[in-house]
């Protein structure tokens, strides 16, 4: 206005610039200090553009406008916005500038401003249009027209529209409402759209600004709810996978270039083994470029295969090439399209030579003519191999290879040896392109059994779960601890768990004596689940077995060894890792040697009149404090004394055969010698029952696992005739208790892959059930006092023609396993007259009742004594057992 007294004042204000907006009090925000000085603005959570001196305004509760025409100025612009604006300076009211303002918002970079930065107005130019490619339309009254360009009509964040229209003050609602989602959806830099501010900047409750519509308030509430949801999602994000612990696990690693070789990868490949070790890959599927001789042919190049004792054996311990050059190869035919992911190798198993491969290449083919090498980038990969003959080394392929044939091409080997190796190939079968049905194979039937490998904690959980599902027929108890304090848990399955019933035999399965032979452990865990489930379903066979037998299942006799093998996995545990206890003791050689004492007494004609043929006492040296007796062995011996077991099986792995006592050869200097027991016929029958019902053993076309062909003997063998074992649990159980025990070698692979467990369960399910039912074979009865009708404990039951006796339990009941036939059975006890009667055993699997009533012998006991004392042999046995337990508690 000309002549107005306010004109000089307005001109002065335009020259000096607008005053800073007043600070508004706001409630404290989480994570920020209280009581910020009024002269220092609080960061709003919106960062300035890189290279710009613009700093976000104070957190006054109202965001900068979004509907201002024109984007941010060029980076080189230094003109203050009020010098080129067509309007006056904005009012210091805490509200965004007017519609007619041409000041554009600064272009954010997504980074929050540093704390303590002072706020300055955003620099802009009145004549500067929006950035190239902007879709923001001009604001009414703006001096700069919008630059034409493509637009997205449906996105309010891009068009600058709010829910009810567009305007300068509506920018508050756009910033705190829809623009957050559009920024997340991928708003482009320079498109005139602000990226979503950081989450904390959207949450604080600022002082209400004047002239803010209800639409903006509603949108602000919606944003607050969304922020809470995002925070919850962030907290529930899964943890990132652990970084590999080892530096090299595949080709192209430092090992391939001459650095250290890593044998155990941090992450195992997902594909299972093809089955070279478990014999699922047949001999005809293995070929080689050359071989030294037949015993070292391609069919012997299987992981963990064992050689014979003699050099030049027909069954040797690996594949050896006939020539020493880099053109030799071992080829595997998968017989279908397969995605190969890794290879495990070993050297030659031999006690005479040292041979292994130190590096190799890998090729695949679909027709065995054109071969594609495994590459690490642009170079052909060379994989680091072994440094000793026995330690397995896994190499994961840099990129999985798809084909039918795979070749292992050795490149270097032990300098003092030759080209020899054993291998396993990891791969996943793929659908056959020529078979349309193979792309959609029928889903396998769902099984209610838990087919996987269970470590100690998982085993406890499974046993607890089964006990909770069938509390009326199950009981879990511990018989002791391992060297490292892991408990030896047993599952009892009976119609009256926890108590012995007169006339009901007791049966046991023991697995995991060698920690790396894991199949027996998993079979017993599956057997627990199976018996519980089938009993609840009313399976008549299982119901009869559970109600007529007291079953004890010990899945892990050596839990320390199992944990060692479990950490390495099925393909890397090797042949012996985890076999021994934590103290380095082989439990199958740790029981007392009772055979030598018995055979010495027999040679001197002292049996059975002066030396017993059963219940042989533990030798005195075995009870010394310095005797090497594992705590696991002590626990099992005490377990044998508490329960009158009749029949047992010890589950092992590494072969397909059933062995029976004696395990120790009678001639001490012979490694192999047929050494039968007096009950050889019964033991042969028990072994045959399991072997003929086992699907893997009964398969006629199967090949030998290692160097012995047991199919010639019906897959059973006398233990000592295979290899002598002194101090075995089988011999100790037979000579020290009433229990008849055999050993079952379940599989060629000691540690089969988890994918093979369902198949192994099917192989052994019928054998496990049928063998338990053999506990009812023979005769049973109760030996009672003819005067009091009370059972006589420790009475001796003798069968004419068999130089091995058994004894009655604490209630006077007994069980004697016999083959069908007629027998003369005698019962005698200290202080009683002996009694003899004929008993006939039938072919049906039902025990023949054969009880006795003994009359007291006159003058054989003091007057007033109700029961005679035990015989001297029994007293000696108890004395030695007390000493053994005492020294065990002292350790």
C-alpha positions in Angstrom: 0.0 0.0 0.0 1.5 3.3 -1.0 1.9 5.7 1.8 1.1 3.1 4.4 3.4 3.1 7.5 3.6 -0.7 7.3 5.4 -0.7 4.0 8.9 -0.1 5.3 8.4 -2.7 8.0 7.3 -5.3 5.4 10.3 -4.5 3.2 12.6 -4.9 6.2 11.1 -8.3 7.1 11.6 -9.5 3.5 15.3 -8.5 3.6 16.0 -10.0 7.0 14.0 -13.2 6.5 11.2 -14.8 8.5 11.6 -15.3 12.3 12.1 -18.8 13.5 8.9 -20.5 14.5 8.2 -20.8 18.2 9.0 -24.0 19.9 5.9 -26.0 20.9 5.9 -28.1 24.0 5.4 -31.8 23.2 5.2 -34.8 25.5 8.4 -36.7 26.0 9.1 -39.4 23.4 10.4 -42.9 24.0 14.2 -43.1 23.7 14.7 -39.3 23.8 15.8 -37.1 26.7 13.2 -35.0 28.5 13.4 -31.2 28.8 15.0 -30.2 25.5 15.9 -26.6 25.3 13.5 -24.3 23.5 16.3 -22.9 21.3 17.3 -26.3 20.1 14.8 -28.0 17.8 14.0 -31.7 18.1 14.6 -33.9 15.1 11.4 -34.9 13.4 12.7 -38.2 12.0 12.9 -36.9 8.4 16.4 -36.6 7.1 17.7 -34.0 4.7 19.0 -34.6 1.2 22.6 -35.6 0.7 24.6 -32.5 0.0 22.0 -30.1 1.3 22.2 -28.0 4.4 18.6 -28.4 5.1 17.8 -29.7 8.6 14.3 -30.9 9.5 12.1 -28.5 11.5 11.2 -28.9 15.1 8.8 -31.7 16.0 5.9 -29.4 16.6 3.2 -32.0 15.7 2.7 -30.8 12.1 4.8 -32.2 9.3 6.1 -30.1 6.4 3.7 -29.6 3.6 3.6 -32.1 0.8 1.3 -30.3 -1.7 3.7 -27.4 -2.4 4.3 -27.0 -6.0 7.6 -28.0 -7.4 10.0 -30.5 -6.0 13.1 -29.7 -4.1 15.6 -27.3 -5.7 18.7 -28.4 -7.4 21.7 -29.3 -5.3 23.6 -26.2 -6.5 20.8 -23.8 -5.4 21.8 -21.4 -2.6 18.9 -18.9 -2.9 16.9 -18.6 0.3 13.2 -19.4 -0.3 11.8 -16.1 0.9 13.8 -14.0 -1.7 12.1 -15.6 -4.7 8.8 -16.4 -3.2 5.7 -14.6 -4.3 4.2 -14.6 -0.9 5.3 -13.3 2.5 7.1 -15.2 5.1 5.2 -17.9 6.8 3.6 -17.2 10.1 5.3 -18.5 13.2 2.2 -20.5 14.2 3.5 -24.1 13.8 1.3 -24.6 10.8 2.6 -25.4 7.3 3.1 -22.6 4.8 0.1 -21.3 2.8 -1.1 -22.7 -0.5 0.5 -19.9 -2.4 3.9 -20.7 -1.2 6.2 -22.1 -3.8 8.7 -23.5 -1.4 9.2 -27.2 -2.0 10.1 -29.7 0.6 13.7 -30.9 0.8 14.5 -34.2 -0.8 15.1 -36.7 2.0 17.8 -39.3 1.9 16.3 -41.7 4.4 19.0 -41.1 7.1 18.0 -39.3 10.3 19.8 -36.0 11.1 22.4 -36.0 13.8 21.3 -34.9 17.3 21.7 -31.3 18.2 21.5 -30.0 14.7 19.7 -26.6 14.5 16.7 -26.3 12.2 16.8 -24.0 9.2 14.2 -23.3 6.6 14.3 -25.5 3.5 16.0 -23.9 0.5 13.9 -23.6 -2.7 13.5 -21.4 -5.7 10.2 -19.9 -6.9 11.1 -20.7 -10.5 12.4 -24.2 -9.9 10.0 -26.9 -11.1 9.7 -30.4 -9.8 12.5 -32.8 -10.5 12.6 -34.6 -13.7 10.0 -37.4 -13.9 8.0 -35.9 -11.0 4.3 -36.7 -11.0 3.4 -34.1 -8.4 0.8 -31.6 -9.8 1.2 -27.9 -9.2 -0.5 -26.4 -6.2 -3.1 -23.7 -6.7 -1.6 -20.3 -6.7 1.8 -21.6 -7.4 4.0 -19.5 -9.6 5.5 -22.6 -11.3 3.5 -24.9 -13.5 3.9 -28.6 -13.1 6.1 -30.4 -15.5 4.1 -32.9 -17.6 5.0 -36.5 -17.0 3.5 -39.9 -16.3 1.3 -40.2 -13.3 -0.4 -42.9 -11.2 -3.9 -41.8 -10.7 -4.7 -44.3 -8.0 -1.9 -43.4 -5.6 -2.8 -40.4 -3.4 0.8 -40.2 -2.1 2.0 -39.6 -5.6 -0.7 -37.2 -6.8 -0.6 -35.2 -3.6 -4.3 -35.9 -2.9 -5.8 -36.7 0.5 -8.9 -38.6 1.2 -11.1 -35.6 0.6 -9.2 -33.5 -2.0 -5.9 -31.8 -2.2 -4.5 -28.7 -0.5 -1.6 -27.4 1.4 -2.9 -28.2 4.8 -4.0 -31.6 3.6 -0.3 -32.4 3.3 -0.3 -33.1 7.0 -2.7 -36.0 6.5 -0.8 -37.2 3.4 2.5 -37.3 5.3 1.2 -39.1 8.4 -1.2 -41.3 6.6 -1.0 -42.8 3.1 2.5 -41.7 2.2 4.0 -44.2 4.7 2.6 -47.1 2.7 3.5 -45.6 -0.7 7.0 -45.0 0.5 7.3 -48.6 1.5 5.9 -49.8 -1.8 8.9 -48.4 -3.6 8.6 -44.6 -4.1 11.4 -43.6 -6.4 14.0 -41.0 -5.7 13.2 -37.7 -7.3 9.5 -38.6 -7.9 8.3 -35.9 -5.5 7.3 -38.5 -2.9 8.9 -38.6 0.6 10.1 -42.0 1.8 8.5 -43.3 4.9 10.1 -41.7 7.9 11.8 -43.9 10.5 9.3 -45.5 12.8 10.1 -43.6 16.0 9.4 -40.3 14.3 5.7 -41.3 13.6 4.9 -42.4 17.1 5.3 -39.3 19.4 2.3 -37.4 20.4 3.0 -33.8 19.5 1.0 -30.7 20.6 -2.1 -30.3 18.4 -1.7 -27.8 15.7 -4.4 -25.3 14.7 -6.5 -25.9 11.6 -5.8 -29.6 11.3 -8.7 -31.5 9.9 -10.3 -34.5 11.4 -9.1 -36.6 8.5 -5.5 -36.0 9.4 -6.2 -36.9 13.0 -7.8 -40.2 11.9 -4.9 -41.0 9.6 -2.5 -40.2 12.5 -4.2 -42.8 14.6 -4.1 -45.4 11.9 -0.4 -44.8 11.5 0.2 -45.3 15.2 -1.5 -48.7 15.0 0.5 -49.7 12.0 3.8 -48.8 13.7 2.9 -51.0 16.7 2.3 -53.9 14.3 5.6 -53.4 12.6 7.4 -53.4 15.9 5.9 -56.7 16.8 6.8 -58.2 13.5 10.4 -57.1 13.9 10.7 -58.8 17.2 9.5 -62.1 15.8 11.9 -62.2 12.9 13.7 -65.5 12.9 17.4 -65.5 13.7 19.8 -65.5 10.9 21.5 -68.8 10.2 24.7 -69.4 12.0 27.8 -68.5 10.1 29.9 -71.4 9.0 32.4 -72.3 11.7 35.0 -73.6 9.2 36.6 -71.6 6.4 36.5 -74.2 3.6 34.0 -77.0 2.8 34.0 -77.2 -1.0 36.0 -76.6 -4.1 37.7 -73.4 -4.6 38.3 -73.0 -0.9 41.7 -72.4 0.7 42.1 -76.2 1.0 41.8 -76.6 -2.8 44.5 -74.0 -3.3 46.9 -75.8 -0.9 45.5 -74.5 2.4 44.2 -76.6 5.3 41.5 -79.2 4.5 38.3 -79.1 6.5 36.6 -82.5 6.9 33.4 -81.4 8.6 31.2 -78.8 7.0 29.3 -76.3 9.0 26.0 -77.0 7.2 25.3 -80.5 5.9 23.7 -80.8 2.4 20.1 -81.6 2.3 20.3 -84.5 0.0 20.7 -88.0 1.5 23.3 -90.5 0.4 22.6 -92.7 -2.6 23.4 -95.8 -0.6 26.9 -97.0 -1.4 27.5 -97.8 2.2 24.1 -99.3 2.9 24.2 -101.4 -0.3 21.2 -99.8 -1.9 23.6 -99.0 -4.8 24.3 -102.4 -6.4 27.7 -103.6 -7.5 26.6 -103.4 -11.1 26.1 -99.6 -10.6 29.8 -99.1 -9.9 32.4 -99.0 -12.6 36.1 -97.8 -12.7 38.7 -97.0 -15.3 40.9 -99.8 -14.0 41.5 -102.0 -11.0 44.5 -103.7 -9.4 42.6 -106.9 -8.9 39.1 -108.1 -8.3 39.3 -107.7 -4.5 40.1 -104.0 -5.2 37.5 -103.4 -7.9 34.9 -100.7 -8.2 32.4 -102.7 -6.2 34.6 -102.3 -3.1 34.8 -98.5 -3.3 32.1 -98.0 -0.7 32.3 -95.8 2.4 33.4 -97.6 5.6 33.8 -100.9 3.9 36.2 -103.2 5.8 38.9 -105.5 4.5 40.0 -108.9 5.6 42.9 -109.8 7.8 45.1 -110.9 5.0 46.9 -109.0 2.3 45.4 -109.9 -1.1 42.0 -110.9 0.3 39.2 -111.5 -2.1 37.2 -108.9 -0.2 39.5 -105.9 0.3 38.9 -102.5 1.8 38.3 -100.1 -1.2 38.8 -99.4 -4.9 42.4 -99.1 -6.2 43.2 -98.1 -9.7 45.5 -100.3 -11.9 47.6 -97.3 -12.9 48.8 -94.2 -11.2 47.8 -91.2 -13.3 45.2 -88.5 -13.3 43.0 -90.2 -15.9 41.7 -92.8 -13.5 38.1 -92.6 -12.2 35.4 -94.3 -10.2 31.9 -94.0 -11.7 28.5 -94.3 -10.0 25.3 -94.9 -12.0 22.3 -93.5 -10.1 20.0 -95.2 -12.7 17.8 -92.0 -12.8 18.2 -88.3 -13.1 19.8 -87.1 -9.9 20.8 -83.8 -8.4 24.3 -84.4 -6.9 25.2 -82.2 -4.0 28.3 -83.7 -2.3 30.8 -86.5 -2.0 32.3 -88.2 1.0 35.7 -90.0 0.6 38.0 -92.2 2.6 41.3 -94.0 1.9 41.9 -97.7 1.6 41.1 -99.8 4.7 44.1 -102.1 5.2 46.4 -103.1 8.0 49.3 -103.6 5.5 49.4 -100.5 3.3 48.6 -96.8 3.5 46.7 -95.5 0.5 44.4 -92.5 0.0 43.6 -89.8 -2.5 44.5 -86.2 -1.6 42.5 -84.3 -4.3 40.0 -85.1 -7.1 37.7 -83.6 -9.7 34.0 -84.4 -10.3 32.1 -84.8 -13.6 28.5 -85.7 -14.4 26.9 -87.1 -17.5 23.5 -88.2 -18.8 24.8 -90.8 -21.2 28.3 -91.7 -19.8 29.9 -90.2 -23.0 29.7 -86.4 -22.7 30.9 -85.2 -19.3 30.3 -81.9 -17.6 32.9 -81.0 -14.9 32.1 -79.3 -11.6 33.2 -75.7 -11.7 34.0 -73.1 -9.1 33.2 -70.1 -11.2 35.0 -70.3 -14.5 37.6 -72.9 -13.4 37.2 -76.6 -13.0 37.0 -77.4 -9.3 39.6 -79.5 -7.6 38.4 -80.8 -4.3 40.6 -81.5 -1.2 40.4 -85.1 -0.2 41.9 -87.2 2.7 44.9 -86.9 4.9 44.6 -90.4 6.4 42.8 -93.6 5.4 39.9 -93.6 7.9 38.7 -90.1 8.5 35.7 -89.3 6.2 36.0 -86.0 4.3 32.9 -84.3 2.9 33.1 -81.9 -0.1 29.9 -80.0 -1.0 29.7 -79.1 -4.7 29.8 -75.4 -5.3 26.8 -75.8 -7.6 24.7 -79.0 -7.6 25.1 -81.1 -10.7 22.2 -82.8 -12.4 22.8 -86.0 -14.3 22.6 -89.8 -14.1 26.3 -90.7 -13.9 28.9 -89.2 -11.6 32.7 -89.7 -11.8 35.3 -89.1 -9.2 38.6 -88.3 -10.9 41.6 -88.5 -8.5 44.3 -85.8 -9.2 46.8 -86.5 -6.4 47.3 -89.2 -3.8 49.5 -90.1 -0.8 53.1 -90.1 -2.2 54.0 -93.5 -0.7 50.8 -95.1 -1.7 48.6 -95.4 -4.8 45.2 -94.3 -6.1 42.7 -95.9 -3.7 39.5 -94.6 -2.2 36.1 -95.4 -0.7 33.2 -93.0 -1.3 29.6 -92.1 -0.7 27.7 -89.8 -3.0 25.0 -87.4 -1.8 22.1 -86.7 -4.2 18.4 -86.2 -4.6 16.5 -88.2 -7.2 14.6 -86.1 -9.7 11.4 -87.0 -11.7 11.9 -88.8 -15.0 11.0 -86.3 -17.8 9.7 -89.3 -19.9 7.3 -90.4 -17.1 4.4 -88.0 -16.5 3.4 -89.8 -13.3 6.8 -89.4 -11.8 6.3 -85.6 -11.5 3.4 -86.2 -9.1 4.2 -89.3 -7.2 1.7 -90.6 -4.6 2.5 -89.2 -1.2 3.8 -91.9 1.2 1.4 -93.1 3.9 1.7 -91.0 7.1 3.4 -92.9 9.9 2.8 -92.2 13.5 6.3 -93.2 14.4 9.1 -90.7 14.9 11.7 -91.7 12.2 14.7 -89.5 12.9 17.8 -89.6 15.0 17.3 -88.6 18.6 20.0 -87.2 20.8 20.0 -87.6 24.5 17.4 -84.8 25.2 15.2 -85.9 22.4 15.3 -89.5 23.5 14.2 -88.5 27.0 11.3 -86.4 25.5 10.1 -89.3 23.3 10.2 -91.8 26.2 8.3 -89.3 28.4 5.7 -88.8 25.7 5.1 -92.5 25.2 4.8 -92.9 29.0 2.2 -90.2 29.1 0.3 -91.6 26.2 0.2 -95.1 27.8 0.6 -94.6 31.6 -1.2 -97.9 32.4 1.4 -100.1 30.7 4.6 -98.1 30.8 7.2 -97.0 33.3 10.5 -95.1 32.7 13.3 -95.8 35.2 17.1 -95.3 35.3 19.6 -98.0 36.1 22.6 -95.7 36.5 24.8 -93.1 34.9 27.4 -92.9 32.2 30.9 -91.5 32.7 29.7 -88.0 32.0 26.6 -88.3 34.1 24.0 -89.1 31.4 21.4 -91.5 32.8 20.8 -94.9 31.4 17.0 -94.9 30.9 14.9 -98.0 30.5 11.3 -98.2 29.3 9.2 -101.0 31.0 6.1 -102.1 29.1 3.8 -104.5 31.0 0.2 -104.7 32.2 1.4 -104.1 35.7 4.5 -101.9 35.4 6.8 -101.7 38.4 6.1 -105.2 39.8 7.1 -108.7 39.0 4.2 -111.1 38.5 4.6 -114.8 39.4 4.8 -116.9 36.2 5.4 -113.9 33.9 8.8 -113.9 32.2 10.9 -110.9 31.9 12.5 -109.8 28.6 15.0 -107.1 27.6 16.4 -105.4 24.6 19.7 -103.6 24.9 21.0 -101.2 22.2 23.7 -98.6 21.9 26.5 -100.6 23.5 28.7 -99.0 20.9 27.7 -95.4 20.6 28.2 -95.1 16.8 25.9 -98.1 16.1 22.7 -96.2 16.2 20.1 -98.2 14.4 19.3 -100.3 17.4 18.6 -97.2 19.5 16.1 -95.8 16.9 14.5 -99.2 16.5 13.8 -99.5 20.2 12.4 -96.0 20.4 10.1 -96.9 17.5 9.2 -100.1 19.2 8.1 -98.2 22.3 5.8 -96.0 20.1 4.5 -99.1 18.2 3.6 -101.1 21.3 1.9 -98.2 22.9 -0.1 -97.3 19.8 -1.1 -100.9 19.0 -2.1 -101.7 22.5 -4.4 -98.7 22.6 -5.9 -99.8 19.3 -6.5 -103.3 20.6 -4.1 -105.2 18.4 -4.6 -108.8 19.8 -1.0 -109.8 19.2 0.4 -106.8 21.0 -2.1 -107.1 23.8 -1.2 -110.7 24.4 2.5 -109.8 24.3 2.2 -106.9 26.8 -0.1 -108.7 29.2 1.9 -111.9 29.3 5.5 -110.5 29.3 7.3 -107.9 31.2 9.4 -106.0 28.6 12.4 -103.8 29.4 13.9 -101.6 26.6 17.3 -100.0 27.1 17.8 -97.8 24.0 21.2 -96.4 24.9 23.8 -98.2 27.0 26.6 -95.9 25.9 25.0 -92.4 25.7 28.4 -90.6 25.8 29.6 -92.4 22.7 26.4 -91.7 20.9 26.6 -88.0 21.5 30.1 -88.0 20.0 28.9 -89.8 16.8 25.7 -87.8 16.7 27.5 -84.4 16.5 29.5 -85.7 13.4 26.4 -87.1 11.6 25.7 -90.2 9.7 28.3 -89.9 7.0 31.1 -88.4 8.9 31.2 -90.4 12.1 33.4 -93.0 10.4 33.7 -96.6 11.4 34.9 -96.1 15.0 34.1 -92.6 16.2 31.8 -92.9 19.3 32.3 -96.7 19.6 33.9 -96.4 23.0 32.8 -94.7 26.2 34.0 -91.3 27.3 36.8 -93.1 29.2 37.8 -95.0 26.1 36.4 -98.4 27.1 34.8 -100.9 24.7 31.8 -102.1 26.7 31.6 -105.4 24.7 34.9 -106.4 26.2 34.3 -105.0 29.7 32.3 -107.7 31.4 34.0 -110.2 33.6 35.6 -113.2 31.9 33.7 -116.2 33.4 34.5 -118.5 30.5 38.1 -119.2 31.5 37.2 -120.2 35.1 34.4 -122.5 33.8 36.6 -124.2 31.2 39.5 -124.7 33.7 37.0 -126.4 36.1 35.7 -128.6 33.3 39.2 -129.7 32.4 39.7 -130.8 36.0 36.3 -132.5 36.2 35.0 -130.1 38.9 31.7 -129.2 37.2 29.0 -129.3 38.4 29.9 -130.9 41.8 32.6 -128.6 43.0 32.3 -125.7 40.5 28.9 -124.5 39.3 27.9 -124.5 35.6 25.7 -121.5 36.1 25.6 -118.4 38.4 29.4 -118.4 38.3 30.7 -115.8 40.8 32.6 -112.7 39.5 36.4 -113.2 39.8 38.0 -111.4 42.7 40.3 -109.3 40.5 37.2 -107.8 38.8 36.1 -106.4 42.2 39.4 -104.6 43.0 39.3 -100.8 43.2 41.8 -100.4 40.4 39.9 -102.7 38.0 39.0 -101.1 34.7 35.2 -101.4 34.9 33.1 -98.7 33.2 30.2 -97.2 35.2 27.9 -98.3 32.4 29.0 -101.9 32.9 28.5 -101.8 36.6 25.0 -100.4 36.1 24.0 -103.2 33.7 25.4 -105.9 36.0 23.4 -104.5 38.9 20.3 -104.4 36.5 20.8 -108.1 35.8 20.7 -108.9 39.5 17.5 -107.0 40.2 15.3 -108.6 37.5 15.0 -112.3 36.6 15.5 -111.9 32.9 14.9 -114.9 30.7 15.7 -113.8 27.2 17.6 -110.8 25.7 19.1 -109.4 22.5 22.0 -107.0 22.2 21.5 -104.8 19.1 24.6 -103.8 17.2 25.4 -102.5 13.7 27.9 -102.8 10.9 26.9 -106.3 9.6 23.9 -108.3 8.7 24.1 -111.4 10.9 22.9 -112.8 14.2 25.5 -114.3 16.6 25.1 -116.5 19.6 27.3 -117.6 22.5 30.0 -118.4 23.2 31.7 -115.3 21.9 35.1 -116.2 23.3 37.1 -119.1 21.7 38.0 -121.9 24.1 41.6 -122.1 22.7 42.9 -118.8 23.9 45.4 -118.3 21.1 42.9 -118.8 18.3 41.1 -115.8 16.8 38.3 -118.0 15.4 37.0 -121.2 16.8 33.6 -122.9 17.0 32.8 -122.7 20.7 29.2 -123.8 21.4 27.3 -123.7 24.7 25.4 -126.6 26.3 22.3 -124.9 25.0 23.6 -124.6 21.4 20.4 -125.9 19.9 18.3 -123.3 21.7 20.6 -120.5 20.7 20.7 -121.6 17.1 16.9 -121.6 17.1 16.7 -118.1 18.6 19.2 -116.7 16.1 17.3 -118.3 13.2 14.0 -116.8 14.3 15.4 -113.3 14.1 17.4 -113.8 10.9 14.6 -115.5 8.9 12.1 -112.8 9.9 14.4 -110.0 9.0 13.7 -108.7 5.5 17.2 -107.5 4.8 18.9 -110.8 5.9 16.3 -113.0 4.2 16.9 -111.3 0.9 18.6 -114.0 -1.2 20.3 -111.7 -3.7 22.0 -109.4 -1.3 25.8 -109.1 -1.4 28.1 -109.4 1.7 28.5 -106.2 3.7 32.3 -106.4 4.1 34.5 -109.6 3.9 32.2 -112.3 5.2 29.4 -114.0 3.4 27.0 -115.1 6.1 24.3 -116.1 3.7 26.0 -119.5 3.4 25.1 -120.1 7.1 21.6 -118.8 7.1 22.8 -115.4 8.4 23.7 -116.8 11.8 27.0 -117.8 13.3 28.6 -118.8 16.6 30.3 -115.6 18.0 33.7 -117.2 18.6 33.6 -118.8 15.1 33.4 -115.2 13.7 36.0 -113.5 15.9 36.8 -114.1 19.5 35.6 -111.6 22.1 36.6 -111.9 25.7 34.3 -110.4 28.3 31.2 -110.1 26.2 27.8 -109.3 27.6 26.4 -112.4 25.9 28.7 -114.8 27.7 28.4 -113.0 31.0 24.7 -113.0 30.9 24.5 -116.8 30.1 27.1 -117.8 32.8 26.2 -115.3 35.6 22.4 -115.2 35.3 19.5 -117.2 33.8 19.2 -115.0 30.7 19.9 -116.3 27.2 21.2 -113.5 25.1 22.2 -113.2 21.4 23.7 -110.4 19.4 22.0 -108.9 16.3 24.0 -107.0 13.7 21.2 -105.0 12.1 22.7 -103.2 9.1 25.9 -102.8 7.0 25.8 -99.1 7.8 26.5 -98.4 11.5 24.9 -94.9 11.2 22.3 -95.0 8.5 20.9 -91.7 7.2 17.5 -90.6 8.7 15.9 -91.1 5.4 16.6 -94.9 5.7 15.1 -95.3 9.1 11.5 -96.1 7.9 12.9 -98.8 5.6 15.0 -100.3 8.4 12.0 -100.4 10.7 10.1 -102.4 8.1 13.0 -104.8 7.9 13.1 -105.4 11.6 9.6 -104.9 12.9 8.5 -108.5 12.6 11.8 -109.8 13.9 11.6 -107.7 17.0 8.1 -108.9 17.8 8.7 -112.6 17.0 11.9 -112.7 19.0 10.1 -111.4 22.1 7.5 -114.1 21.8 10.2 -116.7 22.1 10.5 -116.0 25.8 7.5 -118.3 26.2 9.2 -121.2 24.6 10.1 -124.1 26.9 8.9 -124.9 30.4 8.0 -122.7 33.4 6.7 -123.4 36.9 7.0 -122.6 40.6 9.1 -124.5 43.1 7.2 -124.5 46.5 7.7 -125.7 50.0 5.4 -128.7 50.5 4.6 -127.7 54.0 4.1 -123.9 53.7 3.3 -123.7 50.0 5.7 -120.7 49.8 7.9 -120.3 46.9 11.5 -121.4 47.3 14.0 -118.8 45.9 17.3 -119.8 44.3 16.2 -123.4 43.8 18.3 -125.1 41.0 16.5 -126.4 37.9 18.5 -129.1 36.0 17.6 -130.7 32.7 19.0 -134.1 32.0 21.6 -134.0 29.3 22.2 -130.3 29.4 25.2 -129.2 31.5 23.7 -125.8 32.4 21.2 -125.0 35.1 19.0 -122.1 36.0 17.6 -120.9 39.3 14.2 -119.7 40.6 13.4 -116.1 41.3 12.5 -114.6 44.7 9.0 -116.0 44.5 10.0 -119.5 43.5 9.0 -119.2 39.8 11.3 -120.1 37.0 11.5 -120.3 33.2 13.7 -122.6 31.2 14.1 -122.1 27.4 14.0 -125.5 25.6 13.4 -126.8 22.1 10.4 -129.1 21.5 11.0 -132.6 23.0 10.7 -134.6 26.2 13.0 -133.8 29.1 13.7 -135.1 32.7 13.7 -132.0 34.9 15.1 -132.0 38.5 14.5 -129.3 41.1 16.6 -129.1 44.2 17.3 -126.6 46.9 19.5 -126.3 50.0 17.7 -128.1 52.9 15.2 -129.9 50.6 14.9 -133.2 49.0 15.4 -133.1 45.2 12.4 -133.9 43.0 12.4 -135.1 39.3 9.6 -135.3 36.8 9.3 -135.5 33.0 8.2 -132.4 31.1 7.3 -132.3 27.4 7.8 -129.2 25.3 5.5 -128.8 22.3 5.9 -127.0 19.0 3.4 -124.4 19.9 4.9 -121.2 21.3 3.3 -121.8 24.7 5.3 -122.8 27.8 4.7 -126.1 29.3 3.8 -125.9 33.1 6.3 -127.9 35.2 6.1 -127.0 38.9 7.6 -128.8 41.9 6.7 -129.2 45.6 9.9 -130.0 47.6 9.9 -131.7 51.0 12.3 -130.6 53.7 15.3 -132.9 54.2 15.7 -134.2 57.8 18.8 -133.1 59.8 19.8 -130.6 57.0 18.9 -127.4 58.9 18.6 -126.2 62.5 15.3 -126.5 64.3 13.1 -123.5 64.1 14.6 -122.2 60.8 11.9 -121.6 58.2 14.2 -121.5 55.2 17.7 -123.0 54.6 20.6 -120.7 53.9 22.1 -120.3 50.4 24.7 -122.6 49.1 28.4 -121.6 49.2 28.6 -120.7 45.5 25.6 -118.3 45.9 27.1 -116.7 49.0 30.4 -116.1 47.1 28.6 -114.6 44.2 26.7 -112.2 46.5 29.9 -111.2 48.3 31.7 -110.4 45.0 28.7 -108.3 43.8 28.7 -106.3 47.0 32.4 -105.5 46.5 31.8 -104.6 42.9 29.0 -102.2 43.8 31.0 -100.7 46.7 34.0 -99.8 44.4 31.6 -98.5 41.8 30.1 -96.0 44.3 33.6 -94.9 45.4 34.6 -93.9 41.9 
